[in-house]
Amino acid sequence: MLSAPSCPRSLLRVPTSG
């Protein structure tokens, strides 16, 4: 989930991933 940049929620948690 966190590694998935496709999800906008993951960006909120890990902006570096996006």
Secondary structure, 3 states (H helix, E strand, C coil): CCCCCCCHHHHHHCCCCC
